[in-house]
Amino acid sequence: MEITGTEASEQIYLSYRPLMFSLAYRMLGSVMDAEDVVQEAFLYANETNLNHVHNPKAYLCKIVTNRCIDNLRSASKKREVYVGPWLPEPLLTTNETHTDHHIAPDLAYTHKESLSTAYLLLLQQLSWVERAVFLLREVLQYEYDEIAEIVGKSSTNCRQIFRRAKNAISLPPERAAETKQTTAVVEQFVHALVSGNIAQLLTIVKSDAILYSDGGGKVKAATNPILGAERIAMFLSGVLAKLPEGYRSTLTTVNEQTGIVAYVNDQPHNVMTFQLEDGQIKAFYLVMNPDKLKHLEIGQTEA
């Protein structure tokens, strides 16, 4: 049976959408903006007759990368006046819709690490072009000639950009054993916090831990990072004591790691993710900005 142009376009969309989303989300740190960029990229590609493009994956990556850079440029001034710490929008990665395809099984661990909140924050230190080159090479394993075509630079230049970007990314990768015990550590943390067992809590949290709270000026949150296990314990205990009725929370997979998603009357209230080091919690990332939680509303998250 002959495949029509529309059917071919749909096949291309279904095949490459997860990959394009993974690139856009890592570039932008925003689920909603990434979805908009990918949608716009496919609409534009169809207008230019995508069915006749020799390499649709590279072509779509180029469109998505350029649109992400445009998005970042327009958002840079807003970021300068952002109230308090900025954190990426949490991504619930239990959903296969947002799983990267076209990634070799032996790269799966690296792929998961590159979605962690700590990793996404490090990417913010890179320039837009550095971020694109780094992601295309480190995470998606593109060849330098392919990257050069996407970002509009020479392959030699891309090698230099990648080397510079990699040197700037200093996050030590979590060992597999630590990753496997993250859920257990987070469960211990929740139990200690809810039961008010501060002594136990301090054995779970590193003494020099740090907590970032992103309210974006929309809700009450700490406008500066909170340093030290004892201060973090006091802050979280205070938050717990003021929780409204109808509050519930659940452990789930956020950014490919164990996290906590909380709701109040079925509306998203906050999301917390963690960074572990030597079996203890080194960093807390608490997203409370309601604008960054809209995609988690009941009935809107995809099954």
C-alpha positions, 0 to 999 in steps of 0.5 A: 500500500502506498504511503501518502505524504501526510502519513509519512509526516505523521510517521516522522513526527511520532518517530522523532518527537521524543528525541526533539523534546529531550533536546528542547527540554535540556536546552530550556529547562521548561516542559511547556516551552519545550513542547511548544518549540517541538510543535512549532518545529514540526509545523514549520518542517511540514510547510517546507515539505519535510518528506523530501528532506534527505536527513529529517532528524538532523533537519529537525534538530537544527530547527529545534536548536535555533528555536531554543536559542531564540527562546533563550534570548527572549527569556534572558531579561526575565531571568535577570529579574527572577525572584529567588533561585531559578530551577528547571520545570520538573519532568515526570519521567514515568511517562514513555511519551517523554522517553528518548528514542534512538539512544543506545542501551549502553548510554541509558545511564548517561541519558538519565543523569543528563535529566537530573535537576543538578545536571540541568542547572549546570547546563545553565552555566553554558552559553546557548551554542555551548549547550547545544553542542554539548547536548548533541555530542554528550547526550545524543552522541551526534558526530561532529560533522552532524553537529556542525550542520545543525549549529552552523559552525565547522566540525573543528570549531564544534570540537573546541566548543564541546571541549570547553563546555565539558570542562565547565561541567564539573558535576561528578557522576553518581555511582550506580550503587548510590542511584539504586539506593536513592529511593530508600534514602528519600523514604527515610528522609520523608519518614524522619521529617513527618515524624519530627525525628530531627536526629534521624534527619540529620544523619540522612542529610549532609552537614553542608547540604544546600536547599534551593527553593523556587517560588518565582515571586508567585508564592512564599519561598526562600529567596536565598539558598538555605545552607546546612543540615540544621537550617534545612531541617528547621525550614522544612519542618516549618513548611510541614507545619503550615501545610493546608488541608487537602495536602497529599504527596507521593514518591514518583520518578522526577527527572529520572530520579526519585522525587516527591510530588505534592498536591493540594485538592488535586492541584500541584503544590510543589515538587522536590528532587534531590542530589545524593553524595556518599549515600546522603542528601547533598542538595534539595531542589524545591519547585513551588512556582505555580507557573512551573507546575501547571503541566502537572495538573490532574487530568493534564498529565499524559497517562 
